[in-house]
Every structure is written in C-alpha cells, then in structure tokens.
Amino acid sequence: MQWSKFKDKDLVLSLAHGIKQKAKKFDRLRIMHVCGTHENAIARYALRDLLPNNIKLLAGPGCPVCVTSSKDIDAIINYGIKNDCTILTFGDMLRVKGSAYSLLSASKLGLYVKMVYGLDEAIYYAKQAKKDAIFFSVGFETTAAPVASIIKSVNLPENLSFFSVHKYTPNGVLELLKAGKLNIDALILPGHASIVSGLAPYEKVASSFNLPCVAAGFEPVDVLGAILMIINQLEDNICKVENEYERLLNYEGNKLAQKALNDIFDITDSIWRGLGIIKNSGFEFKKTYNYLNAKLKFNIPFSDSYTEEQKGCRCAEVILGTIEPPQCPMYAKICNPHNPVGPCMVSDEGTCRNWWEVKGDI
Ligand code: SF4
C-alpha cells in the first residue's frame, strides 16, 4: 500500500465503521498504547472521536521524559551546579521539573545545560567544552540503541560521560501487569520501539495476561487497523502478538541494534516516575564501561529508592490510564504547556500535552 493510503479518509472511515459494528458485542474494551508517538497521532487525527463509547483508547507509560524520575533530574542538576560541568540532553527533557527545578530553570542557579538532538551533537559540544560534560541519556530502546551503537563506533572525548535513565518497554509493561497496575483488555505495541526489540519480548505479555497485542504504525489507518485486529482476536477468543506495521517492523527486530544494546548495557531495575522501581526495566552501563558512567565516575547520588512525586500531580494516574487528563484538577487551570506542572504536559509525547493541544482548556 502507498504511504499516502495510510491517511486515506475513505479507508479511515471504513475502518471506523468496521470497529463500531464489531464492538457492539462487547460491553466495554480498554485498549492501551504504550508510545508517546501513538498518543500524538491519536490526538492529532482525533481518532478517539471515531471510536464508539464502549472502546476506551488509553495512553500508557510511553512518553520517555514523563517516566524519568524527578530524583534523577535533581541529581544531575545538583551535581552540574556544584561541579561546574556541562549537561547535554534532548529538548523535551529540559522543561521537566525535578522536585523543584527543571534543567532549564536551574540555569538561573548556574547550571550550564545545552540542548542536543542526539549523541553525535553531544560529542561535538563535549569536544568544545573545556570541562566535564555529562549526557543525560533519556529514552526507551529506540533511543538507547543509537546511543549504544555510537559509543561502540566512535572515539569519545575523555571529558564526556553518561547518566543513563534509559528504560526498556517490554519489561516495564510486563512488570506493571504483574503488579496489577494496568486494567486493560488489549495492548497496541509501540511501532518504533518494537523495530529495535522485535515482538518476541511481548509474547509473555500476551500469553500470561490473555492480552491481544498488536504492534502498530503511526498513521490513522495503522492505529484503527490495529484496533480492528485486536477486536478480531477478542471475537475469536485468541490472545497473541500480531504485527500491523509490517512495512517497517519484523518479528525479530533489529539484530544489530539489539547487539549494540547488549554489548554496552545491562538490563537493571529502574525507577519510573510516579510508578516506583520496576524490575529489569532500565538500561545501565556494563561494568566494562564504568568509566563512561557518570553516576560512578563522579559518585553522583542517583535514584536507588523511590519517593512520591509532587503533591497534587496526577501524572502517574494518567500514565496508568486510570484517569484522563481533564480529571486532574490542575489540568489547564494551573498546568498547561506554558507552565507545565507535571511531566505529561511537557513533551509532544505527553498525554496531557496532547489532550491540551486538541481540546485546550475544555
Ligand atoms: Fe500532571 Fe499537569 Fe497532567 Fe495534572 S494536568 S496530570 S499535573 S501534567
């Protein structure tokens, strides 16, 4: 199918009609995606408006900056200010608050922080810097894999090290399900992240929790097509992993990316903002690469225990799909993209931000 077809209005409406017809036999279906890019596409194309009332399309923990712990943000800010080093990170990360300051607002306190589009640019700036530079390395396997790959293939400047807060989606989802924190009937799997991991890591999710799991792309036809595939599985009483995104994603994933990840990182327990410590859900440097690990190299106190997030912030419930953004009392009143209180209002991938862009202050 041509790429333009994935936005084709007639095809979109026909899929929406098919979903409406088939959904009649279900009382209620809660379908969760775990990717900020999916939430962005769903909001931008108003796909929720095309679904019948008994289908709830929920945004799960799929926005990388939203799940970055405030303790990690505090740690990098405090260290950066006290030791006069350069902090390099992605634009989305700059405005997410720790317990008091974001990286951007901490620049008023003397933090030197620079936005980069990727590790290659961070290397460039580190080479210019006459002091230590730390790359605050955020994101799921989609971002961790290129970081690992670059580390393997270039000579890094000696003054550059890394503070990894990378997360691994399949294990994060699995552990949240085990803990009974996700009340859902099916999952739309993240197209981008699955291109790296492949779909095998989700087999356990489908089989252990009787959840249809369908990996999807990011156009309207992809998302609605995935919902229809999920409903077909439920109709036939099947729960398996399927791939709607065959034009870019294969079951095995990207073996080179997986090797780069395995060579550089270990899978470790990790703190997800508002959700606590999740077993085997993060990427941390292998011992061989301790010299690149800023937490160890500079003895930075990082988040090895969990504390609750700011009072009144309901981002954790938004991330778990238990409330929708307008149910947070701060939504649009105090919290908006110009003054984000919680992380979900910051990034293009944040659920509250996407709802606000479409619905405004409701
Ligand atoms: Fe968090 Fe703001 Fe969303 Fe409330 S409205 S859940 S504080 S981002």
Boltz pocket constraint, residues with backbone or C-beta under 6 A from the ligand:
constraints:
  - pocket:
      binder: B
      contacts: [[A, 312], [A, 313], [A, 314], [A, 315], [A, 316], [A, 318], [A, 325], [A, 328], [A, 329], [A, 330], [A, 331], [A, 332], [A, 335], [A, 336], [A, 340], [A, 341], [A, 342], [A, 343], [A, 344], [A, 345], [A, 346], [A, 352]]
      max_distance: 6.0
